[in-house]
Amino acid sequence: MFVVHALGGAGKSALVGRFIDELRSRSYDGASRVYAWSAYSQGANKRADAGKLFTEALAFFGYAGPPLTDQVAQARTLSNILQKTRSLLVLDGLEPLQGAPKESGGRLKDKALATLIKRLADHNPGLLVLTSRQPLPELKDHGSVVNWALEHLSTPAGVALLQQLGVRGREKHLKAAVEEVEGHALSVTLLGTYIATVEGGDIRRRDRFQLGKIIDTTDEFEAEDQTDRLAKRTNKIMRGYVEQLQKLEGVSAGGGQPELSLLSIVGLFDRPVEGAALATLIAEPHVPGLNDGFLLNRENVRNFLGMIKEVHERPLTVEERSQRFRFAKERLRALRILAPASPLDPMQIDAHPVVRQYFGDELRVKNPAAFTTGHARLFEHYRSSEPEEPESIEAMEPLFHAIKHGCLSGNIQPAFALYWYRISRGEEDFAVRSLGAVSPMISLLATFFDEPWRTPSPELQSGSRRVLINRTANLLTGAGRLHEALEVLDGARLSEGYYRNAHYSSLLLDLGEIGKAIEAAEENLQHASGQTEIRPQINAFVQLAFAFLQHGDADRASTSFRQAELLQREHIHQKRRQFLFSTNGFRFNQLLLDERKYEDAAERAQNSLVVAKKDGNPLAIGLDTLVLAQCAGCADTDKSAELFDDAVAALRVANRDDYLPYGLQWRARFLSANGQFEKADDDLRELEEIAQFGEMRLFLADAALLRAQMAAARGDMAKARTAAGEARTLIERSGYGRRRGELDQIERDL
């Protein structure tokens, strides 16, 4: 595995592209398959997701099994295929899928992608090449991984690049030019092309940019990502291009206006611009400052002093529009501002993300009306797509684009309606429950926050904001992104006046903050008790009870659980709902299992399972089946094994990483107790992957305890003591009193 990381515009993608070209000339050195994917094809922002990678890569590498909706299952399946072949996989521009270095160390936010990468780091007969603006901490100190921090171009290399682009001059001037942009590859390329094309190749003519006089602030120097600081040099050069295009009267049809219009259009996108969207933007009606260059011909009438007296305008013919577009596109590609043509879509145009961002920012700041109108036109274009109710994530992609452009154009409530009616289909939550599209939905919902995940757009109606907050927090929790879910709820406390509810307490509990979880649960119960609704009160008692249980206070846990159940019996008059059910019932059953009250737990789980199957609730089905498997135990190992497998399968369908670890942990304990250590190891590794990704301290403590027990059973006492030590640290740090007795016994045995 090879990881290349450097700031934006340093040449990572170009370097990898050259590497692939050289491999192609050598028939890929025996690689059976070569597949390349870029996160920036999904959108150059922190809301990208890797969902499309897995569906397309699985098809490319020949997967012919049943459809997989769980992205982690897709990642595991893809890694299994790649581990059996000598293939080249290139994943470019991963930074939109990483967290901020100061917040999470830059860890991958997409668990499926993290799973794929870590598994291939452990074993891969082929090659995986990754590029990003920041390192991948998941791969730090991994023996099979080569981490390469791509430095700026050296001065001699920069001089050679300038000369290759057609720049001439004394060596000291060429060196000075490279050093003025600090060897930033994109800046050197754009500067060299500009000097060669506009200034006759004379390097001395760069003085007009005064690149050496740019002042950088202390904050810019201290930033983790230096892209923005060095982009100031790139932006000055691009401003030079703009000025020259504005002076092109008589040289290019339209006096440079078609090129400027095309660059403004590119700035509306964070991805390649497909032909149909481009046609929508360059069509009538006229949008001043956006599509002028493709609709109008302007002629300046000057007086005898050469000053512009008046401007004559006339509409362009269809043929003239086509000719202008073709000339503008070719000129900008020759200037290396636009990327070369795509062999897959000749109408598509693209540019480096730094270039896209520059022209997008210019349009937003200098011509906000054109910026808003352009995005509004794209919103209408994409939301008119068919079918009305797409049945796959791929078919929903135009709606995703529509929502993004809708939000940027100020059509935020209509964009949310598009999500609610055509993607979610109301309470059905179709995209998540039927398609398993957790990661794409998280990325989509982020669009409705002014500041993910703190501030929902004030343009949304209060009901929509409430749906947004609850949906987003639930999705992030289910994806194992607990800190981000907590951030959503913290933001809601500030912007919407939310209090710390059961969900908030549950997140703190999973993160190993048991004391804080109890405080939040008590606050939640106080609020819920003042409501007329019964369900919030039931949930509040259950959450407090479970926090007490994890703290090791079984008596207080039992009291709160039974108070919750009493409320349910008094107010919910349904035969099958006299016991706590679903997740509430599962939590109560954990206490009963700890107390070895297997018959009571089995009765409750069986009762709840009937309700779960009737409701079609895979999470509840998995949890109830898990309790029944545990109750069967040693009495019927074959039946128990079958139930454990059914439970884990149902939990995978539920796509909830906050509950799947229970299934993996309990099944691993069962397998270990029956001497099936290799299978137990598989479950334990997956449990650890999920818990480490979400920083779920209690599950990590459970895993360490089981590691210690398994190592001792295999006679590896050194490994057992190490694992027990890790468990002790986690348990004491979290206040996880429920496991202290078990740990004490393990330490005595060792």
Secondary structure, DSSP 8 states (H G I E B T S, - for coil): -EEEE--TTSSHHHHHHHHHHHHHHTGGGG-S-EEEEEGGGS-SSTT--SHHHHHHHHHHTT--SS----HHHHHHHHHHHHTTS--EEEEE--GGGB--HHHHTT-BS-HHHHHHHHHHHH--SSEEEEEESS--GGGTT-TT-EEEE-----HHHHHHHHHHTT-BS-HHHHHHHHHHTTT-HHHHHHHHHHHHHHSTTBGGGGGGG-GGG----HHHHH-S--HHHHHHHHHHHHHHHHHHHHT-TTTSTTTTHHHHHHHHHHTT-SS-B-HHHHHHHHSSS--TTTTHHHHEEEEEEE-TTS-EEEEEEEE--HHHHHHHHHHHHHHHHHTTSS----SS-TT-B---HHHHHHHHHHHHHH-HHHHHHHHHHHHHHHHT-S-SS-SSHHHHHHHHHHHHHHHHTT-HHHHHHHIIIIII-GGG-HHHHTT--HHHHHHHHHTTEEETTTEE-TTS-HHHHHHHHHHHHHHHHHTT-HHHHHHHHHHHHHHT-----HHHHHHHHHTT-HHHHHHHHHHHHHHHHTSS-SHHHHHHHHHHHHHHHHHT-HHHHHHHHHHHHHHHHHH---GGGSS--HHHHHHHHHHHHHTT-HHHHHHHHHHHHHHHHHHT-HHHHHHHHHHHHHHHGGGGHHHHHHHHHHHHHHHHHHT-TTTHHHHHHHHHHHHHHTT-HHHHHHHHHHHHHHHHHHT-HHHHHHHHHHHHHHHHHTT-HHHHHHHHHHHHHHHHHHT-GGGHHHHHHHHHH-
